[in-house]
């Protein structure tokens, strides 16, 4: 499998498996957080338009919360 260049997909340092998909459209830059489930499925979480060099911490926290919620709901669905 070929690797995606870091310019387009980057691991979020200090996170538990969160990645940032980078999309550019003209002069606008967008980010979408995601994670890999079971190595093949990519789960997209929250996205935002990046306006500064540093990724806002609140956006990372939102992505972490959404990932936890997804994993919790998936686990409890299996238990039903």
mmJSON file of the N, C-alpha and C atoms, coordinates in Angstrom:
{"data_MODEL":{"atom_site":{
"group_PDB":["ATOM","ATOM","ATOM","ATOM","ATOM","ATOM","ATOM","ATOM","ATOM","ATOM","ATOM","ATOM","ATOM","ATOM","ATOM","ATOM","ATOM","ATOM","ATOM","ATOM","ATOM","ATOM","ATOM","ATOM","ATOM","ATOM","ATOM","ATOM","ATOM","ATOM","ATOM","ATOM","ATOM","ATOM","ATOM","ATOM","ATOM","ATOM","ATOM","ATOM","ATOM","ATOM","ATOM","ATOM","ATOM","ATOM","ATOM","ATOM","ATOM","ATOM","ATOM","ATOM","ATOM","ATOM","ATOM","ATOM","ATOM","ATOM","ATOM","ATOM","ATOM","ATOM","ATOM","ATOM","ATOM","ATOM","ATOM","ATOM","ATOM","ATOM","ATOM","ATOM","ATOM","ATOM","ATOM","ATOM","ATOM","ATOM","ATOM","ATOM","ATOM","ATOM","ATOM","ATOM","ATOM","ATOM","ATOM","ATOM","ATOM","ATOM","ATOM","ATOM","ATOM","ATOM","ATOM","ATOM","ATOM","ATOM","ATOM","ATOM","ATOM","ATOM","ATOM","ATOM","ATOM","ATOM","ATOM","ATOM","ATOM","ATOM","ATOM","ATOM","ATOM","ATOM","ATOM","ATOM","ATOM","ATOM","ATOM","ATOM","ATOM","ATOM","ATOM","ATOM","ATOM","ATOM","ATOM","ATOM","ATOM","ATOM","ATOM","ATOM","ATOM","ATOM","ATOM","ATOM","ATOM","ATOM","ATOM","ATOM","ATOM","ATOM","ATOM","ATOM","ATOM","ATOM","ATOM","ATOM","ATOM","ATOM","ATOM","ATOM","ATOM","ATOM","ATOM","ATOM","ATOM","ATOM","ATOM","ATOM","ATOM","ATOM","ATOM","ATOM","ATOM","ATOM","ATOM","ATOM","ATOM","ATOM","ATOM","ATOM","ATOM","ATOM","ATOM","ATOM","ATOM","ATOM","ATOM","ATOM","ATOM","ATOM","ATOM","ATOM","ATOM","ATOM","ATOM","ATOM","ATOM","ATOM","ATOM","ATOM","ATOM","ATOM","ATOM","ATOM","ATOM","ATOM","ATOM","ATOM","ATOM","ATOM","ATOM","ATOM","ATOM","ATOM","ATOM","ATOM","ATOM","ATOM","ATOM","ATOM","ATOM","ATOM","ATOM","ATOM","ATOM","ATOM","ATOM","ATOM","ATOM","ATOM","ATOM","ATOM","ATOM","ATOM","ATOM","ATOM","ATOM","ATOM","ATOM","ATOM","ATOM","ATOM","ATOM","ATOM","ATOM","ATOM","ATOM","ATOM"],
"id":[1,2,3,4,5,6,7,8,9,10,11,12,13,14,15,16,17,18,19,20,21,22,23,24,25,26,27,28,29,30,31,32,33,34,35,36,37,38,39,40,41,42,43,44,45,46,47,48,49,50,51,52,53,54,55,56,57,58,59,60,61,62,63,64,65,66,67,68,69,70,71,72,73,74,75,76,77,78,79,80,81,82,83,84,85,86,87,88,89,90,91,92,93,94,95,96,97,98,99,100,101,102,103,104,105,106,107,108,109,110,111,112,113,114,115,116,117,118,119,120,121,122,123,124,125,126,127,128,129,130,131,132,133,134,135,136,137,138,139,140,141,142,143,144,145,146,147,148,149,150,151,152,153,154,155,156,157,158,159,160,161,162,163,164,165,166,167,168,169,170,171,172,173,174,175,176,177,178,179,180,181,182,183,184,185,186,187,188,189,190,191,192,193,194,195,196,197,198,199,200,201,202,203,204,205,206,207,208,209,210,211,212,213,214,215,216,217,218,219,220,221,222,223,224,225,226,227,228,229,230,231,232,233,234,235,236,237,238,239,240],
"type_symbol":["N","C","C","N","C","C","N","C","C","N","C","C","N","C","C","N","C","C","N","C","C","N","C","C","N","C","C","N","C","C","N","C","C","N","C","C","N","C","C","N","C","C","N","C","C","N","C","C","N","C","C","N","C","C","N","C","C","N","C","C","N","C","C","N","C","C","N","C","C","N","C","C","N","C","C","N","C","C","N","C","C","N","C","C","N","C","C","N","C","C","N","C","C","N","C","C","N","C","C","N","C","C","N","C","C","N","C","C","N","C","C","N","C","C","N","C","C","N","C","C","N","C","C","N","C","C","N","C","C","N","C","C","N","C","C","N","C","C","N","C","C","N","C","C","N","C","C","N","C","C","N","C","C","N","C","C","N","C","C","N","C","C","N","C","C","N","C","C","N","C","C","N","C","C","N","C","C","N","C","C","N","C","C","N","C","C","N","C","C","N","C","C","N","C","C","N","C","C","N","C","C","N","C","C","N","C","C","N","C","C","N","C","C","N","C","C","N","C","C","N","C","C","N","C","C","N","C","C","N","C","C","N","C","C","N","C","C","N","C","C"],
"label_atom_id":["N","CA","C","N","CA","C","N","CA","C","N","CA","C","N","CA","C","N","CA","C","N","CA","C","N","CA","C","N","CA","C","N","CA","C","N","CA","C","N","CA","C","N","CA","C","N","CA","C","N","CA","C","N","CA","C","N","CA","C","N","CA","C","N","CA","C","N","CA","C","N","CA","C","N","CA","C","N","CA","C","N","CA","C","N","CA","C","N","CA","C","N","CA","C","N","CA","C","N","CA","C","N","CA","C","N","CA","C","N","CA","C","N","CA","C","N","CA","C","N","CA","C","N","CA","C","N","CA","C","N","CA","C","N","CA","C","N","CA","C","N","CA","C","N","CA","C","N","CA","C","N","CA","C","N","CA","C","N","CA","C","N","CA","C","N","CA","C","N","CA","C","N","CA","C","N","CA","C","N","CA","C","N","CA","C","N","CA","C","N","CA","C","N","CA","C","N","CA","C","N","CA","C","N","CA","C","N","CA","C","N","CA","C","N","CA","C","N","CA","C","N","CA","C","N","CA","C","N","CA","C","N","CA","C","N","CA","C","N","CA","C","N","CA","C","N","CA","C","N","CA","C","N","CA","C","N","CA","C","N","CA","C","N","CA","C","N","CA","C","N","CA","C","N","CA","C","N","CA","C"],
"label_alt_id":[null,null,null,null,null,null,null,null,null,null,null,null,null,null,null,null,null,null,null,null,null,null,null,null,null,null,null,null,null,null,null,null,null,null,null,null,null,null,null,null,null,null,null,null,null,null,null,null,null,null,null,null,null,null,null,null,null,null,null,null,null,null,null,null,null,null,null,null,null,null,null,null,null,null,null,null,null,null,null,null,null,null,null,null,null,null,null,null,null,null,null,null,null,null,null,null,null,null,null,null,null,null,null,null,null,null,null,null,null,null,null,null,null,null,null,null,null,null,null,null,null,null,null,null,null,null,null,null,null,null,null,null,null,null,null,null,null,null,null,null,null,null,null,null,null,null,null,null,null,null,null,null,null,null,null,null,null,null,null,null,null,null,null,null,null,null,null,null,null,null,null,null,null,null,null,null,null,null,null,null,null,null,null,null,null,null,null,null,null,null,null,null,null,null,null,null,null,null,null,null,null,null,null,null,null,null,null,null,null,null,null,null,null,null,null,null,null,null,null,null,null,null,null,null,null,null,null,null,null,null,null,null,null,null,null,null,null,null,null,null],
"label_comp_id":["UNK","UNK","UNK","UNK","UNK","UNK","UNK","UNK","UNK","UNK","UNK","UNK","UNK","UNK","UNK","UNK","UNK","UNK","UNK","UNK","UNK","UNK","UNK","UNK","UNK","UNK","UNK","UNK","UNK","UNK","UNK","UNK","UNK","UNK","UNK","UNK","UNK","UNK","UNK","UNK","UNK","UNK","UNK","UNK","UNK","UNK","UNK","UNK","UNK","UNK","UNK","UNK","UNK","UNK","UNK","UNK","UNK","UNK","UNK","UNK","UNK","UNK","UNK","UNK","UNK","UNK","UNK","UNK","UNK","UNK","UNK","UNK","UNK","UNK","UNK","UNK","UNK","UNK","UNK","UNK","UNK","UNK","UNK","UNK","UNK","UNK","UNK","UNK","UNK","UNK","UNK","UNK","UNK","UNK","UNK","UNK","UNK","UNK","UNK","UNK","UNK","UNK","UNK","UNK","UNK","UNK","UNK","UNK","UNK","UNK","UNK","UNK","UNK","UNK","UNK","UNK","UNK","UNK","UNK","UNK","UNK","UNK","UNK","UNK","UNK","UNK","UNK","UNK","UNK","UNK","UNK","UNK","UNK","UNK","UNK","UNK","UNK","UNK","UNK","UNK","UNK","UNK","UNK","UNK","UNK","UNK","UNK","UNK","UNK","UNK","UNK","UNK","UNK","UNK","UNK","UNK","UNK","UNK","UNK","UNK","UNK","UNK","UNK","UNK","UNK","UNK","UNK","UNK","UNK","UNK","UNK","UNK","UNK","UNK","UNK","UNK","UNK","UNK","UNK","UNK","UNK","UNK","UNK","UNK","UNK","UNK","UNK","UNK","UNK","UNK","UNK","UNK","UNK","UNK","UNK","UNK","UNK","UNK","UNK","UNK","UNK","UNK","UNK","UNK","UNK","UNK","UNK","UNK","UNK","UNK","UNK","UNK","UNK","UNK","UNK","UNK","UNK","UNK","UNK","UNK","UNK","UNK","UNK","UNK","UNK","UNK","UNK","UNK","UNK","UNK","UNK","UNK","UNK","UNK","UNK","UNK","UNK","UNK","UNK","UNK"],
"label_asym_id":["A","A","A","A","A","A","A","A","A","A","A","A","A","A","A","A","A","A","A","A","A","A","A","A","A","A","A","A","A","A","A","A","A","A","A","A","A","A","A","A","A","A","A","A","A","A","A","A","A","A","A","A","A","A","A","A","A","A","A","A","A","A","A","A","A","A","A","A","A","A","A","A","A","A","A","A","A","A","A","A","A","A","A","A","A","A","A","A","A","A","A","A","A","A","A","A","A","A","A","A","A","A","A","A","A","A","A","A","A","A","A","A","A","A","A","A","A","A","A","A","A","A","A","A","A","A","A","A","A","A","A","A","A","A","A","A","A","A","A","A","A","A","A","A","A","A","A","A","A","A","A","A","A","A","A","A","A","A","A","A","A","A","A","A","A","A","A","A","A","A","A","A","A","A","A","A","A","A","A","A","A","A","A","A","A","A","A","A","A","A","A","A","A","A","A","A","A","A","A","A","A","A","A","A","A","A","A","A","A","A","A","A","A","A","A","A","A","A","A","A","A","A","A","A","A","A","A","A","A","A","A","A","A","A","A","A","A","A","A","A"],
"label_entity_id":["1","1","1","1","1","1","1","1","1","1","1","1","1","1","1","1","1","1","1","1","1","1","1","1","1","1","1","1","1","1","1","1","1","1","1","1","1","1","1","1","1","1","1","1","1","1","1","1","1","1","1","1","1","1","1","1","1","1","1","1","1","1","1","1","1","1","1","1","1","1","1","1","1","1","1","1","1","1","1","1","1","1","1","1","1","1","1","1","1","1","1","1","1","1","1","1","1","1","1","1","1","1","1","1","1","1","1","1","1","1","1","1","1","1","1","1","1","1","1","1","1","1","1","1","1","1","1","1","1","1","1","1","1","1","1","1","1","1","1","1","1","1","1","1","1","1","1","1","1","1","1","1","1","1","1","1","1","1","1","1","1","1","1","1","1","1","1","1","1","1","1","1","1","1","1","1","1","1","1","1","1","1","1","1","1","1","1","1","1","1","1","1","1","1","1","1","1","1","1","1","1","1","1","1","1","1","1","1","1","1","1","1","1","1","1","1","1","1","1","1","1","1","1","1","1","1","1","1","1","1","1","1","1","1","1","1","1","1","1","1"],
"label_seq_id":[1,1,1,2,2,2,3,3,3,4,4,4,5,5,5,6,6,6,7,7,7,8,8,8,9,9,9,10,10,10,11,11,11,12,12,12,13,13,13,14,14,14,15,15,15,16,16,16,17,17,17,18,18,18,19,19,19,20,20,20,21,21,21,22,22,22,23,23,23,24,24,24,25,25,25,26,26,26,27,27,27,28,28,28,29,29,29,30,30,30,31,31,31,32,32,32,33,33,33,34,34,34,35,35,35,36,36,36,37,37,37,38,38,38,39,39,39,40,40,40,41,41,41,42,42,42,43,43,43,44,44,44,45,45,45,46,46,46,47,47,47,48,48,48,49,49,49,50,50,50,51,51,51,52,52,52,53,53,53,54,54,54,55,55,55,56,56,56,57,57,57,58,58,58,59,59,59,60,60,60,61,61,61,62,62,62,63,63,63,64,64,64,65,65,65,66,66,66,67,67,67,68,68,68,69,69,69,70,70,70,71,71,71,72,72,72,73,73,73,74,74,74,75,75,75,76,76,76,77,77,77,78,78,78,79,79,79,80,80,80],
"pdbx_PDB_ins_code":[null,null,null,null,null,null,null,null,null,null,null,null,null,null,null,null,null,null,null,null,null,null,null,null,null,null,null,null,null,null,null,null,null,null,null,null,null,null,null,null,null,null,null,null,null,null,null,null,null,null,null,null,null,null,null,null,null,null,null,null,null,null,null,null,null,null,null,null,null,null,null,null,null,null,null,null,null,null,null,null,null,null,null,null,null,null,null,null,null,null,null,null,null,null,null,null,null,null,null,null,null,null,null,null,null,null,null,null,null,null,null,null,null,null,null,null,null,null,null,null,null,null,null,null,null,null,null,null,null,null,null,null,null,null,null,null,null,null,null,null,null,null,null,null,null,null,null,null,null,null,null,null,null,null,null,null,null,null,null,null,null,null,null,null,null,null,null,null,null,null,null,null,null,null,null,null,null,null,null,null,null,null,null,null,null,null,null,null,null,null,null,null,null,null,null,null,null,null,null,null,null,null,null,null,null,null,null,null,null,null,null,null,null,null,null,null,null,null,null,null,null,null,null,null,null,null,null,null,null,null,null,null,null,null,null,null,null,null,null,null],
"Cartn_x":[0.845,0.0,0.891,0.592,1.355,0.936,1.873,1.59,1.132,0.238,-0.232,0.78,1.226,2.192,1.634,2.523,2.124,1.462,1.715,1.066,-0.457,-0.944,-2.393,-2.974,-2.171,-2.663,-1.572,-1.868,-0.845,-1.398,-0.587,-0.956,-0.915,-1.89,-1.941,-1.08,0.015,0.946,0.234,0.471,-0.117,-1.521,-2.037,-3.387,-3.293,-4.411,-4.494,-5.088,-4.282,-4.72,-5.501,-5.501,-6.184,-5.27,-5.876,-5.166,-5.908,-5.199,-5.762,-5.635,-6.772,-6.78,-6.722,-5.806,-5.623,-6.128,-6.967,-7.547,-7.344,-6.834,-6.672,-7.572,-8.22,-9.056,-8.747,-8.06,-7.571,-6.694,-7.044,-6.235,-6.799,-7.882,-8.497,-7.907,-7.719,-7.205,-8.227,-8.575,-9.54,-8.88,-9.352,-8.859,-10.054,-9.899,-10.913,-10.186,-10.618,-10.013,-10.625,-9.814,-10.271,-9.442,-9.872,-9.071,-9.355,-8.467,-8.596,-9.219,-10.245,-10.885,-10.497,-9.903,-9.485,-8.571,-7.838,-6.82,-7.278,-8.576,-9.033,-10.095,-10.938,-12.037,-11.597,-11.838,-11.507,-12.788,-12.804,-13.954,-13.645,-14.432,-14.271,-15.029,-14.424,-15.025,-15.427,-14.802,-15.148,-14.149,-14.597,-13.739,-13.878,-12.914,-12.934,-12.027,-12.187,-11.317,-10.164,-8.961,-7.778,-7.378,-7.247,-6.921,-5.628,-5.008,-3.743,-2.797,-1.556,-0.576,-0.83,-1.328,-1.542,-2.981,-3.135,-4.466,-5.103,-6.317,-6.973,-7.186,-6.774,-6.878,-8.331,-9.267,-10.675,-11.17,-10.633,-11.012,-10.484,-9.271,-8.703,-9.512,-9.871,-10.677,-12.038,-12.641,-13.913,-13.746,-12.684,-12.429,-12.216,-11.469,-11.242,-12.551,-13.4,-14.708,-15.577,-15.595,-16.387,-15.87,-14.563,-13.985,-14.399,-14.296,-14.71,-16.181,-17.013,-18.446,-18.707,-18.031,-18.185,-17.808,-16.667,-16.192,-17.126,-17.622,-18.559,-19.843,-20.404,-21.657,-21.471,-20.35,-20.087,-19.976,-19.275,-19.108,-20.449,-21.275,-22.563,-23.561,-23.384,-24.244,-23.954,-22.682,-22.297,-22.912,-23.044,-23.558,-25.065,-25.751,-27.228,-27.625],
"Cartn_y":[-1.177,0.0,1.241,2.179,3.411,4.325,5.115,6.065,7.394,8.044,9.369,10.379,11.327,12.324,13.107,13.466,14.201,15.529,16.039,17.282,17.134,15.908,15.66,14.929,14.137,13.352,13.305,13.858,13.966,13.489,12.698,12.275,13.481,13.581,14.67,14.272,14.973,14.691,14.768,13.772,13.746,13.164,12.725,12.15,10.626,9.997,8.535,8.142,8.204,7.743,8.726,10.002,11.004,11.478,11.693,12.229,13.448,14.255,15.47,15.375,15.398,15.443,16.912,17.246,18.639,18.836,19.824,20.123,21.602,21.897,23.284,23.55,24.709,25.142,26.62,26.908,28.271,28.693,29.785,30.225,29.748,28.981,28.472,27.111,26.895,25.624,25.055,23.779,23.096,21.894,21.535,20.362,19.514,18.216,17.277,16.243,16.061,15.057,13.699,12.666,11.315,10.322,9.047,7.959,6.707,5.752,4.495,3.459,2.792,1.731,0.399,-0.461,-1.789,-1.71,-0.62,-0.494,-0.164,-0.284,-0.075,1.002,1.138,2.092,3.414,4.508,5.834,6.495,6.871,7.542,9.038,9.829,11.287,11.864,12.812,13.418,14.852,15.807,17.217,17.896,18.968,19.721,21.212,21.967,23.41,24.054,25.35,26.105,26.638,26.313,26.719,28.133,28.985,30.395,30.821,29.909,30.229,29.044,29.231,28.163,27.013,27.311,26.29,25.781,24.46,23.863,24.177,24.749,25.095,23.861,23.964,22.847,22.407,23.352,22.976,22.082,22.255,21.388,19.969,19.858,18.538,17.854,18.611,18.044,17.567,18.324,17.915,16.605,16.482,15.253,14.072,14.275,13.203,12.757,13.723,13.401,12.613,13.031,12.333,10.922,10.754,9.419,8.513,9.025,8.254,7.873,8.82,8.564,7.487,7.571,6.57,5.181,5.08,3.785,3.23,4.093,3.683,3.134,3.887,3.463,2.183,2.034,0.816,-0.385,-0.229,-1.324,-1.732,-0.759,-1.074,-1.615,-1.304,-1.876,-3.37,-3.75,-5.17,-5.953,-5.297,-5.962,-6.224,-5.525,-5.68,-6.977],
"Cartn_z":[0.0,0.0,0.0,-0.855,-0.903,0.246,0.687,1.764,1.184,1.917,1.537,2.078,1.262,1.756,2.946,3.859,5.056,4.721,3.548,3.109,3.114,2.905,2.806,4.014,4.705,5.841,6.896,8.078,9.117,10.45,11.169,12.525,13.45,14.336,15.309,16.502,16.684,17.774,19.119,19.955,21.285,21.333,20.185,20.155,20.093,20.317,20.246,18.901,17.853,16.542,15.709,16.084,15.269,14.146,12.982,11.833,11.328,10.551,9.983,8.466,7.768,6.313,5.926,5.032,4.631,3.209,3.039,1.733,1.437,0.258,-0.168,-1.36,-1.331,-2.438,-2.655,-3.734,-3.998,-2.824,-2.134,-0.998,0.34,0.31,1.537,1.9,3.199,3.701,4.674,4.476,5.328,5.966,7.156,7.869,8.289,8.162,8.641,9.483,10.716,11.575,11.274,11.415,11.138,11.937,11.897,12.453,11.641,11.762,11.036,11.95,11.446,12.207,11.581,12.395,11.949,10.732,10.591,9.563,8.164,7.874,6.501,6.351,7.326,7.253,7.864,7.166,7.685,8.174,9.432,10.031,10.073,9.354,9.355,10.54,11.212,12.394,12.086,12.717,12.51,11.582,10.963,10.069,10.333,9.834,10.019,8.986,8.804,7.913,8.748,8.327,9.09,8.694,9.703,9.456,10.127,10.88,11.541,11.384,11.771,11.627,12.587,13.758,14.777,14.739,14.826,14.868,16.215,16.223,17.493,18.373,19.621,20.572,20.75,20.725,20.904,19.768,18.565,17.444,17.657,18.192,18.489,19.583,20.606,21.698,21.185,20.289,19.7,18.941,18.157,17.405,18.345,19.426,20.396,21.034,21.369,21.97,20.992,19.729,18.717,18.475,18.504,18.337,19.487,20.717,21.892,21.804,21.384,21.259,20.211,19.069,18.016,18.535,19.18,19.681,20.749,21.626,22.664,22.048,21.104,20.472,19.674,19.01,18.242,19.161,20.288,21.233,21.829,22.188,22.793,21.784,20.53,19.497,19.346,19.475,19.408,20.562,21.716,22.906,22.83,21.949,21.835,21.194],
"occupancy":[1.0,1.0,1.0,1.0,1.0,1.0,1.0,1.0,1.0,1.0,1.0,1.0,1.0,1.0,1.0,1.0,1.0,1.0,1.0,1.0,1.0,1.0,1.0,1.0,1.0,1.0,1.0,1.0,1.0,1.0,1.0,1.0,1.0,1.0,1.0,1.0,1.0,1.0,1.0,1.0,1.0,1.0,1.0,1.0,1.0,1.0,1.0,1.0,1.0,1.0,1.0,1.0,1.0,1.0,1.0,1.0,1.0,1.0,1.0,1.0,1.0,1.0,1.0,1.0,1.0,1.0,1.0,1.0,1.0,1.0,1.0,1.0,1.0,1.0,1.0,1.0,1.0,1.0,1.0,1.0,1.0,1.0,1.0,1.0,1.0,1.0,1.0,1.0,1.0,1.0,1.0,1.0,1.0,1.0,1.0,1.0,1.0,1.0,1.0,1.0,1.0,1.0,1.0,1.0,1.0,1.0,1.0,1.0,1.0,1.0,1.0,1.0,1.0,1.0,1.0,1.0,1.0,1.0,1.0,1.0,1.0,1.0,1.0,1.0,1.0,1.0,1.0,1.0,1.0,1.0,1.0,1.0,1.0,1.0,1.0,1.0,1.0,1.0,1.0,1.0,1.0,1.0,1.0,1.0,1.0,1.0,1.0,1.0,1.0,1.0,1.0,1.0,1.0,1.0,1.0,1.0,1.0,1.0,1.0,1.0,1.0,1.0,1.0,1.0,1.0,1.0,1.0,1.0,1.0,1.0,1.0,1.0,1.0,1.0,1.0,1.0,1.0,1.0,1.0,1.0,1.0,1.0,1.0,1.0,1.0,1.0,1.0,1.0,1.0,1.0,1.0,1.0,1.0,1.0,1.0,1.0,1.0,1.0,1.0,1.0,1.0,1.0,1.0,1.0,1.0,1.0,1.0,1.0,1.0,1.0,1.0,1.0,1.0,1.0,1.0,1.0,1.0,1.0,1.0,1.0,1.0,1.0,1.0,1.0,1.0,1.0,1.0,1.0,1.0,1.0,1.0,1.0,1.0,1.0,1.0,1.0,1.0,1.0,1.0,1.0],
"B_iso_or_equiv":[0.0,0.0,0.0,0.0,0.0,0.0,0.0,0.0,0.0,0.0,0.0,0.0,0.0,0.0,0.0,0.0,0.0,0.0,0.0,0.0,0.0,0.0,0.0,0.0,0.0,0.0,0.0,0.0,0.0,0.0,0.0,0.0,0.0,0.0,0.0,0.0,0.0,0.0,0.0,0.0,0.0,0.0,0.0,0.0,0.0,0.0,0.0,0.0,0.0,0.0,0.0,0.0,0.0,0.0,0.0,0.0,0.0,0.0,0.0,0.0,0.0,0.0,0.0,0.0,0.0,0.0,0.0,0.0,0.0,0.0,0.0,0.0,0.0,0.0,0.0,0.0,0.0,0.0,0.0,0.0,0.0,0.0,0.0,0.0,0.0,0.0,0.0,0.0,0.0,0.0,0.0,0.0,0.0,0.0,0.0,0.0,0.0,0.0,0.0,0.0,0.0,0.0,0.0,0.0,0.0,0.0,0.0,0.0,0.0,0.0,0.0,0.0,0.0,0.0,0.0,0.0,0.0,0.0,0.0,0.0,0.0,0.0,0.0,0.0,0.0,0.0,0.0,0.0,0.0,0.0,0.0,0.0,0.0,0.0,0.0,0.0,0.0,0.0,0.0,0.0,0.0,0.0,0.0,0.0,0.0,0.0,0.0,0.0,0.0,0.0,0.0,0.0,0.0,0.0,0.0,0.0,0.0,0.0,0.0,0.0,0.0,0.0,0.0,0.0,0.0,0.0,0.0,0.0,0.0,0.0,0.0,0.0,0.0,0.0,0.0,0.0,0.0,0.0,0.0,0.0,0.0,0.0,0.0,0.0,0.0,0.0,0.0,0.0,0.0,0.0,0.0,0.0,0.0,0.0,0.0,0.0,0.0,0.0,0.0,0.0,0.0,0.0,0.0,0.0,0.0,0.0,0.0,0.0,0.0,0.0,0.0,0.0,0.0,0.0,0.0,0.0,0.0,0.0,0.0,0.0,0.0,0.0,0.0,0.0,0.0,0.0,0.0,0.0,0.0,0.0,0.0,0.0,0.0,0.0,0.0,0.0,0.0,0.0,0.0,0.0],
"pdbx_formal_charge":[null,null,null,null,null,null,null,null,null,null,null,null,null,null,null,null,null,null,null,null,null,null,null,null,null,null,null,null,null,null,null,null,null,null,null,null,null,null,null,null,null,null,null,null,null,null,null,null,null,null,null,null,null,null,null,null,null,null,null,null,null,null,null,null,null,null,null,null,null,null,null,null,null,null,null,null,null,null,null,null,null,null,null,null,null,null,null,null,null,null,null,null,null,null,null,null,null,null,null,null,null,null,null,null,null,null,null,null,null,null,null,null,null,null,null,null,null,null,null,null,null,null,null,null,null,null,null,null,null,null,null,null,null,null,null,null,null,null,null,null,null,null,null,null,null,null,null,null,null,null,null,null,null,null,null,null,null,null,null,null,null,null,null,null,null,null,null,null,null,null,null,null,null,null,null,null,null,null,null,null,null,null,null,null,null,null,null,null,null,null,null,null,null,null,null,null,null,null,null,null,null,null,null,null,null,null,null,null,null,null,null,null,null,null,null,null,null,null,null,null,null,null,null,null,null,null,null,null,null,null,null,null,null,null,null,null,null,null,null,null],
"auth_seq_id":[1,1,1,2,2,2,3,3,3,4,4,4,5,5,5,6,6,6,7,7,7,8,8,8,9,9,9,10,10,10,11,11,11,12,12,12,13,13,13,14,14,14,15,15,15,16,16,16,17,17,17,18,18,18,19,19,19,20,20,20,21,21,21,22,22,22,23,23,23,24,24,24,25,25,25,26,26,26,27,27,27,28,28,28,29,29,29,30,30,30,31,31,31,32,32,32,33,33,33,34,34,34,35,35,35,36,36,36,37,37,37,38,38,38,39,39,39,40,40,40,41,41,41,42,42,42,43,43,43,44,44,44,45,45,45,46,46,46,47,47,47,48,48,48,49,49,49,50,50,50,51,51,51,52,52,52,53,53,53,54,54,54,55,55,55,56,56,56,57,57,57,58,58,58,59,59,59,60,60,60,61,61,61,62,62,62,63,63,63,64,64,64,65,65,65,66,66,66,67,67,67,68,68,68,69,69,69,70,70,70,71,71,71,72,72,72,73,73,73,74,74,74,75,75,75,76,76,76,77,77,77,78,78,78,79,79,79,80,80,80],
"auth_comp_id":["UNK","UNK","UNK","UNK","UNK","UNK","UNK","UNK","UNK","UNK","UNK","UNK","UNK","UNK","UNK","UNK","UNK","UNK","UNK","UNK","UNK","UNK","UNK","UNK","UNK","UNK","UNK","UNK","UNK","UNK","UNK","UNK","UNK","UNK","UNK","UNK","UNK","UNK","UNK","UNK","UNK","UNK","UNK","UNK","UNK","UNK","UNK","UNK","UNK","UNK","UNK","UNK","UNK","UNK","UNK","UNK","UNK","UNK","UNK","UNK","UNK","UNK","UNK","UNK","UNK","UNK","UNK","UNK","UNK","UNK","UNK","UNK","UNK","UNK","UNK","UNK","UNK","UNK","UNK","UNK","UNK","UNK","UNK","UNK","UNK","UNK","UNK","UNK","UNK","UNK","UNK","UNK","UNK","UNK","UNK","UNK","UNK","UNK","UNK","UNK","UNK","UNK","UNK","UNK","UNK","UNK","UNK","UNK","UNK","UNK","UNK","UNK","UNK","UNK","UNK","UNK","UNK","UNK","UNK","UNK","UNK","UNK","UNK","UNK","UNK","UNK","UNK","UNK","UNK","UNK","UNK","UNK","UNK","UNK","UNK","UNK","UNK","UNK","UNK","UNK","UNK","UNK","UNK","UNK","UNK","UNK","UNK","UNK","UNK","UNK","UNK","UNK","UNK","UNK","UNK","UNK","UNK","UNK","UNK","UNK","UNK","UNK","UNK","UNK","UNK","UNK","UNK","UNK","UNK","UNK","UNK","UNK","UNK","UNK","UNK","UNK","UNK","UNK","UNK","UNK","UNK","UNK","UNK","UNK","UNK","UNK","UNK","UNK","UNK","UNK","UNK","UNK","UNK","UNK","UNK","UNK","UNK","UNK","UNK","UNK","UNK","UNK","UNK","UNK","UNK","UNK","UNK","UNK","UNK","UNK","UNK","UNK","UNK","UNK","UNK","UNK","UNK","UNK","UNK","UNK","UNK","UNK","UNK","UNK","UNK","UNK","UNK","UNK","UNK","UNK","UNK","UNK","UNK","UNK","UNK","UNK","UNK","UNK","UNK","UNK"],
"auth_asym_id":["A","A","A","A","A","A","A","A","A","A","A","A","A","A","A","A","A","A","A","A","A","A","A","A","A","A","A","A","A","A","A","A","A","A","A","A","A","A","A","A","A","A","A","A","A","A","A","A","A","A","A","A","A","A","A","A","A","A","A","A","A","A","A","A","A","A","A","A","A","A","A","A","A","A","A","A","A","A","A","A","A","A","A","A","A","A","A","A","A","A","A","A","A","A","A","A","A","A","A","A","A","A","A","A","A","A","A","A","A","A","A","A","A","A","A","A","A","A","A","A","A","A","A","A","A","A","A","A","A","A","A","A","A","A","A","A","A","A","A","A","A","A","A","A","A","A","A","A","A","A","A","A","A","A","A","A","A","A","A","A","A","A","A","A","A","A","A","A","A","A","A","A","A","A","A","A","A","A","A","A","A","A","A","A","A","A","A","A","A","A","A","A","A","A","A","A","A","A","A","A","A","A","A","A","A","A","A","A","A","A","A","A","A","A","A","A","A","A","A","A","A","A","A","A","A","A","A","A","A","A","A","A","A","A","A","A","A","A","A","A"],
"auth_atom_id":["N","CA","C","N","CA","C","N","CA","C","N","CA","C","N","CA","C","N","CA","C","N","CA","C","N","CA","C","N","CA","C","N","CA","C","N","CA","C","N","CA","C","N","CA","C","N","CA","C","N","CA","C","N","CA","C","N","CA","C","N","CA","C","N","CA","C","N","CA","C","N","CA","C","N","CA","C","N","CA","C","N","CA","C","N","CA","C","N","CA","C","N","CA","C","N","CA","C","N","CA","C","N","CA","C","N","CA","C","N","CA","C","N","CA","C","N","CA","C","N","CA","C","N","CA","C","N","CA","C","N","CA","C","N","CA","C","N","CA","C","N","CA","C","N","CA","C","N","CA","C","N","CA","C","N","CA","C","N","CA","C","N","CA","C","N","CA","C","N","CA","C","N","CA","C","N","CA","C","N","CA","C","N","CA","C","N","CA","C","N","CA","C","N","CA","C","N","CA","C","N","CA","C","N","CA","C","N","CA","C","N","CA","C","N","CA","C","N","CA","C","N","CA","C","N","CA","C","N","CA","C","N","CA","C","N","CA","C","N","CA","C","N","CA","C","N","CA","C","N","CA","C","N","CA","C","N","CA","C","N","CA","C","N","CA","C","N","CA","C","N","CA","C","N","CA","C","N","CA","C"],
"pdbx_PDB_model_num":[1,1,1,1,1,1,1,1,1,1,1,1,1,1,1,1,1,1,1,1,1,1,1,1,1,1,1,1,1,1,1,1,1,1,1,1,1,1,1,1,1,1,1,1,1,1,1,1,1,1,1,1,1,1,1,1,1,1,1,1,1,1,1,1,1,1,1,1,1,1,1,1,1,1,1,1,1,1,1,1,1,1,1,1,1,1,1,1,1,1,1,1,1,1,1,1,1,1,1,1,1,1,1,1,1,1,1,1,1,1,1,1,1,1,1,1,1,1,1,1,1,1,1,1,1,1,1,1,1,1,1,1,1,1,1,1,1,1,1,1,1,1,1,1,1,1,1,1,1,1,1,1,1,1,1,1,1,1,1,1,1,1,1,1,1,1,1,1,1,1,1,1,1,1,1,1,1,1,1,1,1,1,1,1,1,1,1,1,1,1,1,1,1,1,1,1,1,1,1,1,1,1,1,1,1,1,1,1,1,1,1,1,1,1,1,1,1,1,1,1,1,1,1,1,1,1,1,1,1,1,1,1,1,1,1,1,1,1,1,1]
}}}
